[in-house]
Each structure stands twice: as C-alpha cells, then as structure tokens.
C-alpha cells in the first residue's frame, strides 16, 4: 500500500522566471490576484503542513497554491503567441 505521497506540480514559482522577459513577467504578475509569484518558502510551508500529524486525515487532495490565479485566468493568457525571433522577423 502506498501512503503519504506528496507530488508538487507548481508553475508560478518566483525562481523559475529568472530568464523570462521582464514585460511578460510583469503582465503575468498583474493577472495574479496577489500581484506576485510564490516564494519557495510559501510552497514549502504547505508541504510541511501536509507532512504533519494535523494533516493525517487528508487523502486524495489537491492543494492549489497559486495566489488565486487559477480562479481568475489562464496562466498562459499573457504569453506571446510568437517567439522573440518571429517577432523580430515580422517587424
């Protein structure tokens, strides 16, 4: 029997966006209700709680930690449809 499995699949994570163009990052942050990406400690705090005895009755749960974004817009709505190379070629 498999027990106590925690899988993290998180997209809006602050350190992931280091190489993201600043204009795309700002647009995405504007669409997040909390107006910023999550920090690693914010995700870790949720995982830590799920590992504690207080969460022992949780099973088959999906816990979304995204600053409210999933309830408002698609996270991909603000991404450009063309790559930067295509944008340059078209201009």
C-alpha positions as CSV (number, residue, x, y, z in Angstrom):
1,X,0.0,0.0,0.0
2,X,1.3,3.4,-1.0
3,X,1.0,6.0,1.8
4,X,2.0,9.6,2.3
5,X,2.8,10.6,-1.2
6,X,3.1,14.3,-2.0
7,X,3.7,15.4,-5.5
8,X,4.4,19.1,-6.2
9,X,3.5,20.4,-9.7
10,X,3.8,24.2,-9.4
11,X,4.0,26.7,-12.2
12,X,4.0,30.2,-10.8
13,X,7.2,30.0,-8.8
14,X,9.4,33.0,-8.4
15,X,12.8,31.4,-9.2
16,X,11.5,29.8,-12.4
17,X,11.1,33.1,-14.1
18,X,14.7,34.4,-13.9
19,X,15.2,34.3,-17.7
20,X,11.6,35.3,-18.5
21,X,11.4,38.7,-20.4
22,X,10.5,41.4,-17.9
23,X,7.4,42.5,-19.8
24,X,6.0,39.0,-19.8
25,X,6.8,38.6,-16.1
26,X,5.1,41.9,-15.2
27,X,2.0,41.1,-17.3
28,X,1.7,37.7,-15.5
29,X,2.1,39.3,-12.1
30,X,-0.6,41.8,-12.9
31,X,-3.0,38.8,-13.6
32,X,-2.3,37.1,-10.3
33,X,-4.7,38.4,-7.6
34,X,-1.8,38.7,-5.1
35,X,0.2,40.5,-7.7
36,X,3.4,38.4,-7.3
37,X,4.8,34.9,-7.9
38,X,5.1,32.5,-5.0
39,X,8.4,32.2,-3.0
40,X,9.9,28.8,-2.3
41,X,9.1,29.1,1.4
42,X,5.4,29.6,0.7
43,X,5.2,26.3,-1.2
44,X,7.4,24.6,1.4
45,X,5.1,25.7,4.2
46,X,2.1,23.9,2.6
47,X,4.2,20.8,2.0
48,X,5.4,20.9,5.6
49,X,1.8,21.1,6.9
50,X,0.8,18.1,4.7
51,X,3.6,16.1,6.4
52,X,2.4,16.9,9.9
53,X,0.1,14.8,12.0
54,X,-2.5,17.6,11.7
55,X,-3.0,16.6,8.1
56,X,-3.2,12.9,8.7
57,X,-6.9,12.7,7.5
58,X,-6.1,14.3,4.2
59,X,-6.3,11.9,1.3
60,X,-6.6,12.3,-2.4
61,X,-6.5,16.0,-2.1
62,X,-5.2,18.7,-4.5
63,X,-4.0,21.8,-2.8
64,X,-3.5,24.7,-5.1
65,X,-1.0,27.4,-4.0
66,X,-1.1,30.0,-6.8
67,X,-2.0,33.3,-5.3
68,X,-5.6,32.9,-6.6
69,X,-4.6,32.8,-10.2
70,X,-6.4,29.5,-11.1
71,X,-9.7,31.0,-10.1
72,X,-9.4,34.0,-12.4
73,X,-7.4,33.5,-15.6
74,X,-5.3,31.1,-17.6
75,X,-1.7,31.4,-16.7
76,X,-0.8,31.3,-20.4
77,X,-3.2,34.1,-21.5
78,X,-0.4,36.7,-21.4
79,X,2.3,34.8,-23.1
80,X,3.2,36.0,-26.6
81,X,2.0,33.8,-29.5
82,X,5.2,34.3,-31.4
83,X,8.8,33.7,-30.3
84,X,11.1,36.7,-30.0
85,X,12.8,35.7,-33.2
86,X,9.5,35.6,-35.0
87,X,8.5,39.0,-33.6
88,X,11.8,40.5,-34.9
89,X,11.3,38.9,-38.3
90,X,7.7,40.2,-38.6
91,X,8.7,43.8,-37.8
